[in-house]
Amino acid sequence: MIKAEHMEVWGFSHAIRGMRNPMNSWAKSDSSPGQDGRFQIGPNDMDLMRRLYRGGTEHRKYLRQIFVSMDITAPLYWWKEFDTYKIGTVANSTSTMHKIAAKEFEMSDFSTEHLRSEEEMQQILSWLNRYRDAYLKTKDKADWWAMIQLLPESYHQTRTVTMNYENVLNIIRQRTHHKLDEWNQYVALLWELPYLREITER
């Protein structure tokens, strides 16, 4: 399971302005803020964006100036792989260390769609909640450690992530057709970002 919420994209205006700096071609720009609040990329600017995109990373620097932020909720096993994308990304996460005992553990806190039996997870939940109850009563750190070390990789964590369109395209290129369902779902979400498909059209 993966969920992306509160998606925001900004930076088209200054990215396009900077994209035209090398040839002093600002007068050819035909984009505008748009009446509905959505930035409108004009045909001239889109044509240049596509040509620079096809020219490779050294020519499409404008993509690094278009930013996207979102809240992602995903299992820990997915976040371990996402953490390979360190350059150009920033993330603030909910704290497992500080908040692990804040609420009772429930099945919905975990990705379980591929388990052969829910009974296995129910047993783990039973142990986690047993240690949680004990920790809340006594504050014995041994019970806290038991929760931390027993917590499955399928536990959901939420992070607010900010990155740029170049990061987005790297993720799409590297994670399309991945064996984890979550990556394929996330790639599909990324393709819905404004103008991404149009920019990358051949």
C-alpha positions as CSV (number, residue, x, y, z in Angstrom):
1,M,0.0,0.0,0.0
2,I,1.2,3.5,-0.8
3,K,-0.7,6.8,-0.6
4,A,0.3,10.3,-1.8
5,E,-1.6,13.3,-0.5
6,H,-1.3,17.1,-0.5
7,M,0.6,17.2,-3.7
8,E,1.9,20.7,-4.7
9,V,3.9,21.7,-7.7
10,W,5.6,25.1,-8.2
11,G,8.4,26.8,-10.1
12,F,7.3,26.7,-13.7
13,S,7.6,30.5,-14.1
14,H,11.2,30.8,-12.9
15,A,12.2,27.5,-14.5
16,I,11.0,28.7,-17.9
17,R,12.6,32.2,-17.5
18,G,15.9,30.5,-16.6
19,M,15.6,28.0,-19.4
20,R,15.6,31.0,-21.9
21,N,18.6,32.8,-20.3
22,P,21.3,31.1,-22.5
23,M,19.9,32.4,-25.7
24,N,18.3,35.6,-24.3
25,S,15.0,34.4,-25.8
26,W,12.7,35.7,-23.1
27,A,10.6,37.5,-25.7
28,K,9.5,34.2,-27.2
29,S,8.0,33.0,-23.9
30,D,4.3,32.5,-24.1
31,S,3.3,31.0,-20.8
32,S,1.1,32.6,-18.2
33,P,-0.3,32.1,-14.7
34,G,-3.7,31.0,-16.0
35,Q,-7.1,32.2,-14.8
36,D,-7.8,29.0,-12.8
37,G,-4.6,29.3,-10.8
38,R,-2.9,26.5,-12.8
39,F,0.2,27.7,-14.7
40,Q,-0.4,27.6,-18.5
41,I,2.6,26.6,-20.5
42,G,2.4,28.1,-24.0
43,P,3.4,26.2,-27.3
44,N,6.7,28.0,-27.7
45,D,7.9,27.2,-24.2
46,M,6.7,23.6,-24.4
47,D,8.5,23.1,-27.7
48,L,11.8,24.4,-26.1
49,M,11.2,22.3,-22.9
50,R,10.8,19.2,-25.1
51,R,13.9,19.9,-27.1
52,L,16.0,20.6,-24.1
53,Y,14.6,17.4,-22.4
54,R,15.7,15.3,-25.4
55,G,19.2,17.0,-25.2
56,G,19.9,15.2,-22.0
57,T,20.6,16.2,-18.3
58,E,23.1,18.9,-19.2
59,H,20.6,20.8,-21.3
60,R,17.4,20.2,-19.2
61,K,18.6,22.0,-16.1
62,Y,15.2,23.7,-15.9
63,L,13.7,20.5,-14.6
64,R,15.7,20.9,-11.4
65,Q,13.9,24.2,-10.8
66,I,10.4,22.7,-10.9
67,F,9.5,21.4,-7.4
68,V,7.0,19.0,-6.1
69,S,6.0,18.3,-2.5
70,M,3.7,15.6,-1.2
71,D,2.9,13.5,1.9
72,I,3.6,9.8,1.2
73,T,2.4,7.0,3.5
74,A,4.2,3.7,2.7
75,P,5.6,0.6,4.4
76,L,9.1,0.8,5.9
77,Y,10.4,-1.7,3.3
78,W,9.5,0.8,0.5
79,W,11.1,3.7,2.4
80,K,14.4,1.8,2.6
81,E,14.5,1.8,-1.2
82,F,13.3,5.4,-1.5
83,D,16.2,6.5,0.7
84,T,18.6,5.8,-2.2
85,Y,17.3,9.1,-3.7
86,K,19.3,11.4,-1.4
87,I,20.4,14.1,-4.0
88,G,17.9,16.8,-4.5
89,T,15.3,15.4,-2.2
90,V,14.2,16.4,1.3
91,A,12.0,14.4,3.7
92,N,10.5,14.9,7.2
93,S,9.0,11.8,8.6
94,T,6.7,10.8,11.5
95,S,8.9,9.5,14.3
96,T,8.7,5.8,15.1
97,M,11.2,6.2,18.0
98,H,9.1,8.9,19.7
99,K,5.5,7.9,18.8
100,I,5.6,4.1,18.6
101,A,3.4,3.8,21.7
102,A,1.1,6.7,20.9
103,K,-1.8,4.4,19.7
104,E,-2.7,0.8,19.7
105,F,-1.4,-1.2,16.8
106,E,-4.1,-2.1,14.2
107,M,-4.0,-4.1,11.0
108,S,-4.5,-0.9,9.0
109,D,-1.1,0.3,10.2
110,F,0.6,-2.3,8.0
111,S,0.7,-3.4,4.4
112,T,-0.8,-6.9,4.5
113,E,-2.2,-7.5,1.0
114,H,0.3,-10.2,0.2
115,L,0.2,-12.1,3.5
116,R,-1.0,-15.7,3.1
117,S,-2.8,-15.5,6.4
118,E,-3.9,-12.6,8.5
119,E,-3.4,-14.8,11.5
120,E,0.3,-14.3,11.3
121,M,-0.1,-10.5,11.6
122,Q,-2.7,-10.8,14.3
123,Q,-0.1,-12.7,16.4
124,I,2.5,-10.0,15.9
125,L,-0.1,-7.3,16.7
126,S,-1.0,-9.2,19.9
127,W,2.7,-9.1,21.0
128,L,3.2,-5.5,20.0
129,N,0.1,-4.4,21.9
130,R,1.1,-6.5,24.9
131,Y,4.5,-4.7,25.0
132,R,2.8,-1.3,24.4
133,D,0.4,-1.8,27.3
134,A,3.3,-2.8,29.6
135,Y,5.4,0.1,28.5
136,L,2.6,2.6,29.1
137,K,2.1,1.2,32.6
138,T,5.7,0.9,33.7
139,K,7.8,3.0,31.2
140,D,10.2,0.1,31.3
141,K,12.6,0.6,28.3
142,A,12.8,-3.1,27.8
143,D,9.2,-3.1,26.6
144,W,9.9,-0.1,24.3
145,W,12.9,-2.0,22.8
146,A,10.7,-5.0,22.3
147,M,8.2,-3.0,20.2
148,I,11.0,-1.4,18.2
149,Q,12.7,-4.7,17.4
150,L,9.5,-6.6,16.8
151,L,8.0,-4.0,14.5
152,P,7.6,-5.5,11.0
153,E,8.9,-3.9,7.8
154,S,5.3,-3.6,6.6
155,Y,4.6,-0.8,9.2
156,H,3.4,2.4,7.6
157,Q,5.3,5.6,7.9
158,T,4.3,9.0,6.6
159,R,6.9,11.5,5.2
160,T,6.6,14.9,3.7
161,V,8.8,14.8,0.6
162,T,10.1,17.6,-1.6
163,M,12.0,17.0,-4.8
164,N,12.3,18.3,-8.3
165,Y,11.2,17.1,-11.7
166,E,14.6,15.7,-12.5
167,N,14.4,13.5,-9.4
168,V,10.9,12.5,-10.5
169,L,12.1,11.4,-13.9
170,N,15.0,9.4,-12.4
171,I,12.5,7.6,-10.2
172,I,10.2,6.8,-13.1
173,R,13.2,5.6,-15.2
174,Q,14.6,3.4,-12.5
175,R,11.5,2.0,-10.8
176,T,9.1,1.3,-13.7
177,H,8.1,-2.4,-13.7
178,H,9.7,-2.9,-10.3
179,K,8.8,-6.1,-8.4
180,L,7.2,-4.1,-5.5
181,D,3.6,-3.1,-6.2
182,E,4.3,0.2,-4.3
183,W,6.8,1.4,-6.8
184,N,4.5,0.7,-9.7
185,Q,1.7,2.6,-7.9
186,Y,4.0,5.5,-7.1
187,V,5.3,5.7,-10.7
188,A,1.7,5.9,-11.9
189,L,1.0,8.8,-9.4
190,L,4.1,10.7,-10.6
191,W,3.0,10.5,-14.2
192,E,0.0,12.6,-13.2
193,L,2.1,15.6,-12.2
194,P,1.3,18.7,-14.3
195,Y,2.9,18.7,-17.7
196,L,5.3,15.8,-17.1
197,R,3.9,13.7,-19.9
198,E,3.8,16.6,-22.3
199,I,7.5,17.6,-21.5
200,T,8.7,14.0,-22.1
201,E,6.8,13.4,-25.3
202,R,9.0,12.2,-28.2
